[in-house]
Amino acid sequence: MDDYKNQALLVNKLYALNLKKPYLTQEISQLKYAKSYLFSTANIEIGRDSISFLAEKTFKTDDDKKGVMYFFKLDTKNEYGDSKKLYYAAFLNHEKQKELVTNVYFQSGYSGNYMEENKKEDEVIEEILDLVKYKTRKRISGR
């Protein structure tokens, strides 16, 4: 259970079998689920690359649904140079507080988003929170 790469897979399989046991949420929090979900397929070299938790932010969508979003930074180093990527996952609040939310409402791309050197982490997080807030907003076209 300690290997973050397998936690989301374990939860998804147990929930698919309707085995939603309370002890599962004692071992795996929503934060741990988000990390596992985002990085389960990422190629991370232990000892060289690192994952940092940046922030947990609550949000409210334009149709009054509340949720929480988790932000992580992946620092990778290789012979071509260093890179920093931002990964994030948003979950709408669940009616059942004792269960993990497994439906991801909004997420970063498969390989994360490159973080520009001239932008602060807080600015990028606020921009992404705006995107998730207005995800369902209808566009008006001039036609």
C-alpha positions in Angstrom: 0.0 0.0 0.0 3.0 2.3 0.4 3.9 2.4 -3.3 2.1 5.4 -4.6 2.1 4.1 -8.2 -0.3 1.3 -7.3 -2.7 3.0 -4.9 -5.0 4.5 -7.6 -5.1 1.1 -9.4 -6.0 -0.7 -6.1 -8.7 1.7 -5.2 -10.2 1.6 -8.7 -10.3 -2.2 -8.8 -11.8 -2.5 -5.3 -14.4 0.2 -6.0 -15.3 -1.5 -9.3 -16.0 -4.6 -7.3 -18.1 -2.5 -4.9 -15.6 -3.2 -2.1 -15.7 0.2 -0.5 -14.3 -0.6 2.9 -13.7 2.2 5.5 -10.1 1.1 6.2 -9.2 1.9 2.7 -9.6 5.7 3.3 -7.6 5.4 6.5 -4.6 4.2 4.4 -5.1 6.1 1.2 -6.3 9.7 1.4 -7.7 11.8 -1.5 -4.3 13.4 -1.8 -2.5 10.1 -2.1 -5.0 8.9 -4.6 -4.4 12.1 -6.7 -0.7 11.6 -6.6 -1.0 7.9 -7.6 -3.5 8.7 -10.4 -1.2 11.4 -11.9 2.1 9.6 -11.6 1.2 5.9 -12.0 2.5 5.8 -15.5 5.2 8.5 -15.3 8.8 7.5 -15.9 10.5 8.7 -12.7 14.1 7.9 -11.9 14.4 7.4 -8.1 17.2 9.4 -6.7 17.4 11.7 -9.6 13.9 13.0 -10.1 11.5 14.3 -7.5 7.8 14.9 -6.9 6.8 17.8 -4.7 3.4 18.5 -3.4 2.6 22.2 -4.1 -0.9 22.9 -2.9 -4.4 21.8 -2.2 -7.0 24.3 -3.3 -10.8 24.3 -3.1 -12.8 25.6 -6.0 -16.4 26.3 -7.0 -17.5 25.7 -10.5 -19.7 28.2 -12.4 -22.7 25.8 -11.8 -22.1 25.9 -8.0 -20.4 22.5 -7.6 -17.6 22.4 -5.0 -14.4 20.5 -5.3 -10.7 20.2 -4.4 -7.7 20.4 -6.6 -4.2 19.0 -5.9 -1.0 20.4 -7.5 2.3 18.6 -7.8 5.6 19.5 -9.4 7.9 16.9 -11.0 11.5 17.9 -11.2 13.5 15.8 -13.7 17.2 15.8 -14.4 18.9 14.2 -17.4 21.8 14.7 -19.7 19.8 17.2 -21.8 19.1 19.5 -18.8 16.6 20.0 -16.0 12.8 20.4 -16.4 9.9 21.3 -14.1 6.4 20.1 -14.9 3.2 20.8 -13.2 0.7 18.0 -12.7 -2.8 18.6 -11.2 -6.1 16.7 -10.6 -9.5 18.1 -9.5 -12.2 16.2 -7.9 -15.8 17.3 -7.2 -16.9 16.8 -3.6 -18.5 13.5 -2.8 -21.8 13.1 -0.9 -20.3 10.1 0.9 -17.5 11.5 3.1 -16.1 8.1 3.9 -15.3 7.2 0.2 -12.6 8.4 -2.1 -13.7 10.3 -5.2 -12.3 8.4 -8.2 -13.9 10.4 -11.0 -11.4 13.1 -12.0 -13.2 16.3 -13.0 -10.2 18.1 -14.5 -6.5 17.1 -14.9 -3.2 18.0 -16.4 -2.1 16.4 -19.6 -0.5 12.9 -19.7 3.0 14.4 -19.4 2.1 17.5 -17.3 2.5 21.1 -18.2 6.0 22.7 -18.5 6.5 25.4 -16.0 8.0 28.5 -17.5 11.0 30.0 -15.7 9.5 33.5 -15.6 6.1 32.5 -14.0 5.6 31.9 -10.3 3.9 28.7 -9.2 1.1 30.7 -7.5 0.3 32.5 -10.8 0.1 29.2 -12.7 -2.1 27.6 -10.0 -4.5 30.6 -10.1 -4.7 30.3 -14.0 -5.5 26.6 -13.7 -8.2 27.3 -11.0 -9.9 29.7 -13.4 -9.9 27.0 -16.1 -11.5 24.4 -13.8 -14.0 27.0 -12.5 -15.3 27.7 -16.0 -14.9 24.3 -17.5 -18.6 23.8 -18.3 -19.3 27.4 -19.4 -21.0 27.6 -22.7 -19.3 29.6 -25.4 -21.2 32.3 -27.4 -20.6 32.3 -31.1 -21.3 35.2 -33.4 -22.9 33.1 -36.0 
